Amino acid sequence: MGYMILKLNDGKRDFYLEWSTHTDAPRTFGMSLEEFTTYYREEWGRYAMQREFPERMERVEAKGTSDYCEETVDETIAHNHAGKDGTCLTKDQIIKVYCHERQNPVTEEGVDPWAEEKAAEAAVEARRGVVKNVVLGR
């Protein structure tokens, strides 16, 4: 399938983002409609803007997702892997992390958006003398 457009609302404003069906997580952080339209044009080109974008955005505005099969954005994100180590986040957590904090998205290329946090946790554990995944020499 590929990518869908989602619209999330925090009670104050709408955020638009691209969602990957490969990672079941955001491909972009949340943006205003104007920012997202600019992103989409730059990412997908003029043809996609003319042929695909209007129809996809009709579905997004009607049900929160450009997905043909799912009826709501909640169905689209129900079994996501947007959290640390691929854990499932709630819609509110996705909004917090990817829209308010604008966390780097999970990517197909294996970029881990939680790498800095994991490194900080590992450093704290190392200072406490906790070492994970170490095989002692025999």
C-alpha positions as CSV (number, residue, x, y, z in Angstrom):
1,M,0.0,0.0,0.0
2,G,2.5,2.7,1.1
3,Y,1.5,6.0,2.6
4,M,-1.7,7.5,3.9
5,I,-2.5,11.1,4.9
6,L,-4.0,11.4,8.4
7,K,-5.6,14.3,10.2
8,L,-5.3,14.4,14.0
9,N,-6.8,17.1,16.3
10,D,-5.7,17.9,19.8
11,G,-8.9,19.8,20.6
12,K,-7.3,23.1,19.5
13,R,-6.1,22.6,16.0
14,D,-5.7,20.0,13.2
15,F,-2.4,18.3,12.3
16,Y,-1.8,16.6,9.0
17,L,0.9,13.9,8.6
18,E,1.9,11.1,6.3
19,W,1.5,7.6,7.7
20,S,3.5,4.6,6.6
21,T,1.9,1.3,6.2
22,H,5.3,-0.3,6.1
23,T,6.2,0.8,9.7
24,D,2.6,1.5,10.9
25,A,3.9,4.8,12.2
26,P,4.2,8.4,11.1
27,R,6.4,9.1,8.1
28,T,6.4,12.9,8.9
29,F,5.7,15.0,11.9
30,G,2.3,16.7,12.2
31,M,1.9,19.9,10.2
32,S,-0.6,22.6,9.5
33,L,-2.6,22.1,6.3
34,E,-0.5,24.8,4.6
35,E,2.8,23.2,5.7
36,F,1.5,19.7,4.7
37,T,0.4,20.9,1.3
38,T,3.8,22.4,0.6
39,Y,5.5,19.2,1.9
40,Y,3.3,17.0,-0.4
41,R,4.0,19.1,-3.4
42,E,7.7,18.9,-2.9
43,E,7.7,15.2,-2.0
44,W,5.3,13.9,-4.6
45,G,5.3,16.5,-7.4
46,R,2.9,18.4,-9.6
47,Y,1.2,15.4,-11.0
48,A,0.3,14.0,-7.6
49,M,-1.0,17.4,-6.5
50,Q,-3.3,17.6,-9.5
51,R,-4.4,14.0,-9.7
52,E,-4.3,12.5,-6.2
53,F,-4.1,15.1,-3.6
54,P,-7.6,16.6,-3.9
55,E,-9.3,13.2,-3.7
56,R,-7.1,12.0,-0.9
57,M,-7.8,15.2,1.1
58,E,-11.6,14.8,0.6
59,R,-11.3,11.5,2.4
60,V,-9.0,13.0,5.1
61,E,-11.5,15.8,5.8
62,A,-14.4,13.4,5.8
63,K,-13.0,10.7,8.0
64,G,-9.5,11.6,9.2
65,T,-7.6,9.2,6.9
66,S,-7.1,8.9,3.2
67,D,-7.3,5.1,3.5
68,Y,-10.0,3.6,1.4
69,C,-10.7,0.7,3.7
70,E,-10.8,2.2,7.2
71,E,-13.6,4.4,8.2
72,T,-11.8,6.5,10.9
73,V,-8.3,7.7,11.8
74,D,-8.7,5.6,15.0
75,E,-8.9,2.4,12.9
76,T,-5.8,3.5,10.9
77,I,-3.7,4.0,14.0
78,A,-5.2,1.2,16.2
79,H,-2.2,-1.2,15.8
80,N,0.6,1.2,15.3
81,H,4.3,0.8,16.0
82,A,4.9,4.5,16.6
83,G,6.4,4.2,20.0
84,K,9.8,3.4,21.3
85,D,10.9,-0.1,20.2
86,G,7.8,-0.3,18.0
87,T,5.4,-0.1,20.9
88,C,1.8,1.0,20.2
89,L,1.0,4.6,21.1
90,T,-2.5,6.1,21.8
91,K,-3.8,8.8,19.6
92,D,-3.0,11.4,22.3
93,Q,0.6,10.1,22.6
94,I,1.0,10.3,18.8
95,I,-0.2,13.9,18.9
96,K,2.1,14.7,21.8
97,V,5.2,13.1,20.3
98,Y,4.8,13.7,16.5
99,C,2.7,16.9,16.5
100,H,3.5,18.9,19.6
101,E,7.1,17.8,20.1
102,R,7.7,17.1,16.4
103,Q,9.7,13.9,17.1
104,N,11.5,12.5,14.1
105,P,9.3,10.0,12.4
106,V,10.0,6.2,12.3
107,T,11.5,5.4,8.9
108,E,11.8,2.4,6.6
109,E,15.5,3.0,6.5
110,G,15.8,1.8,10.1
111,V,16.4,5.3,11.6
112,D,15.4,5.0,15.2
113,P,13.7,8.2,16.4
114,W,14.2,7.0,20.0
115,A,18.0,6.5,19.6
116,E,19.0,9.6,21.7
117,E,16.6,8.6,24.5
118,K,17.9,5.0,24.5
119,A,21.5,6.2,24.6
120,A,20.7,8.4,27.6
121,E,19.0,5.5,29.3
122,A,22.0,3.2,28.6
123,A,24.4,5.8,29.9
124,V,22.4,6.1,33.2
125,E,22.3,2.3,33.5
126,A,26.0,2.1,32.8
127,R,26.7,4.6,35.6
128,R,24.7,2.5,37.9
129,G,26.6,-0.6,36.9
130,V,23.8,-2.2,34.9
131,V,25.0,-3.6,31.6
132,K,22.5,-5.2,29.2
133,N,23.2,-7.8,26.5
134,V,26.8,-8.4,27.5
135,V,28.2,-11.8,27.0
136,L,31.1,-12.5,29.4
137,G,34.1,-14.0,27.7
138,R,34.7,-17.7,28.4
